Amino acid sequence: MEPGSPPGPAGTRGGSRVAEEAKPTDGKKPAETIKQRKNNVNKTVSDELAENMKSGWADTEQRDLAPIPQAGHTAARRAALSARFPGERLVIPAGRLKTRSNDTEYPFRAATEYVYLTGNQTEDGVLVLEPTENAEGAQDGRGHEATLYLLPRSDRENGEFWLSGQGELWVGRRDSLAEAEQLYGLPVADVRTVAALLKEATGPVRVVRGHDSTIETALTDKITAERDAELKSFLSEQRLIKDEFEIAELTYACEATARGFEDVVRVLDKAVATSERYIEGTFFLRARVEGNDVGYGSICAAGPHATTLHWVRNDGQVRPGELLLLDAGVETRSLYTADVTRTLPIDGRFTALQRTIYDAVYEAQEAGIAAVRPGAKYRDFHEAAQRVLAGHLVAWGLLEGPVDRVLELGLQRRWTLHGTGHMLGLDVHDCAVARREAYVEGTLEPGMVLTVEPGLYFQADDLTVPEEYRGIGVRIEDDLLVTEDGTRNLSAGLPREAGEVEAWMARLTG
């Protein structure tokens, strides 16, 4: 954490820090007031210091920068978006910093739609697609001109670069607007002008809501919830088919995730001596070193915690003889995430009952994976996996058959709980606001990436199952790319079959 507040008038954009106006030493109000923290020990900046800080700095402008690797893909995505909404102004914000507590913010994660269309990841950015005009100045419906609005570098004339809590001497250098044009391959302008421009705009407008209240306020009399929902839904459906850049990123995310799982197995003895926190921290180290972050809160669920689907507290004990359900994914530096689950015997060997339950889930996953192919219905892999699990629940005497009756009534869901998979990409649950007919009621196509993740969960307080079942949870999850002739398992670097899991763990801990 920083040693204290900036040495003079300091604060953050948007007034997120508790602040008061600084008083200039000559009694005059500065032309551009910068806020400071209430209890800043430095109430003023002398004219001499202010002048001294303006000069003596090297020119750090970067020239001849290469475009980001996905620049060609983001341009193609914008073109497809333009074709879908001719003659309409389209506004896609990145979002703003969110306060964690007092004057500290959460690490910023740009809105998925914004990243998908630009590749940029900085806060406050806004992508605007303006409909093109003909010679008479009327919108011609033939396309759009895209402009990326970003914050410029900190101002050295007014002292923002060292006085503001978001100045570059406090949080790091931003790209200049000219640098950003080279990186992202489209015109870039100062985002501090965009709200006023949008407020004066005429004609139909759509905005991706929920990320920037300032932008939404500027458009308040021009937008409708229904039209904006259509924009967001289209952008969700656009991501259903991954391009070659995205497939490469997801492949790398899975490879890095496999290395993170190996890291965890190697330190299970230390987790036994401490808690699930050690597992979470171990995987995070791999995610941060090889990627940007974890793609979602890691589920490091030992023992009965494995029966809680999204156990992210990760504060429980890790006991030999029990199972560890580890559901985690590395997020790449371009923000694509893996989503992989393995259920591991903490001491390296499954008990007989654990193996029985594990083998049932493995068989269900095998059936689900076999059903993933181009032209198949999205629902097919879910139904295939559920049929296998229902059959085992009947065979174990936990449900009364036949299996068709169980499936018709959904009785297996007491222990299967969730769907068998979801789309994957920039979001762990990608494409989530696509229309049902395009997603869950749709058809699989080459380029789709989805998870297959059946599970069985016997709660510790479930009196309908034998006592020895209670507290056992098993899930196996892999990330599959639909290809022209079948599938490719992007997470195949991790073993799944029970005997292979035990042998893998023995190699890593031996």
C-alpha positions, 0 to 999 in steps of 0.5 A: 500500500502507498506510504501516504497521500500524495504530497499536495492536492490529491485524489481520484477521478470521479471524486471517489476519495474523501477529499477537500479542495487544496488552497494555493499559497497565493490565495488564488483558486487554481484554474483546475482544482485537484482534490486531496484527502481530508487528512493529507499532511500537505495542505498546499503546494508552493508556486516554486514546487509546482513550477519545478514539477512541470519540467525536467522530464524526458520525452517518453512517447513511444513511436512505431508501436506494433498493433496488439495481436488481436487488432485484426480480429477486433476490427472484424468483430466491429464490422459485424456489429456495424452490419447488424445495426446500420444507421444507429450510434452504438456505445460500449463502455469499459466501466469505471473503478469500483471502491473496495473500501474508503480510498482503495479500489478493486483491481479493474476488469474491463467490460467483456463486450468492450474488450471483445471489440477493442482489446483495450483493458483500461478503465473509463474507456468508451467505444463509439460507433458513429453511423457514416454520413453521405455528402449531404450529411445524412446517415447513409446506413452503409457502416460506422466510423469507430472511435475509441475514447480513452484517458490521455496521459496525466497532465504535467501542466496542472500537476495531475501526474503527481498530485492526483491519486490516479496520476501516473506517479501513483498508479503508473503511466497511461498510453498516450492517445497517439500510442493507443491509436497504434496499438488498437488500430482505430482513431482515439480521442479524449474520453473526457469529451465523450459524455458531452458529445453523446448528450448532444447526439441525435438519431437512434442510439444503443448502449451496453448498460451496467458499466458506466453511469455517466455515459448512461446519464448522458444518453438517458433521453435517447435509449430504451431498455429493450433496444439496449438489451438487443445490443447486449444479446447480439454481442453475447451471441457474436462470441459463441463462435471463437476465432483463431486468436480466441482459440489460441488464448483458451488453449494456453489458459488450459495449459497454464491451468494444468500447471497450476493443478500440478502445483497444488498436488505438490503442496497438498501436505502443506494444505493439510497442515494449514487449510484450503487457503494454501490451495487457493494461494498456490493456484493464484501464484501460477495464474498471476505469473502465467496469466493476468489473474484467476478467471473466477473465484477458485473453488478449493473445496475439501471434504464436505465443502465439495458438496457446495457448488461454488465454495469460494470461502476456502477457509476449511480444513484439508484432511487425508482420506477425504476428497478435494474438489478443485475448480479453477482457471487461469485467465490469460493477459487478454482475459480469456479464462479456462474452467477446469475441475478435478476431484482428487483424493487428498492422500493420493488414493480413493477409498472404495466408495469414493472411487465408485462415485468418482467412476460414475461421474467419469462415465457420465462425463465420457458420455457427455463428451461423446455427444459434443460434435458439430450439428448436435443439439446443445442439450444433447451432452447434458442429457447424455450425462444425466442419463448415466448419473440417473442410472447409477442412482437407481442402481445404488438404490437411491432412486426408484426406476426406471431411469426414464421415469427419473429423468422425466421427473428430474429426481436425479437433480437432488444430487446432480444439482446443475447443468452439465456445462456452459460456453466459455471465453472472455467470461467463465459463463460466456455468452450468458445473455444470448437468446435461448434459441441461439444457445441452450436450445441451439445447435453446436457449431465448429469454433464453439468452446464449452465445458462438460462438467457432470457431478454428484453431491451428497450433502452432509445432512442428507438423510435420504442416502446412507451415512457413508455417502454423506459429505462426498462431492465429485465433479470432473470438468473439461473445456472442449473445442467443437471442431469440423469433425468432432471435438478437441479437449483443451484441458486434456493435459490433466488426467481424468480416469481414477487410476490415472489420477492416482498415478499422476499424483504419485509422480508429483508427490514422490 
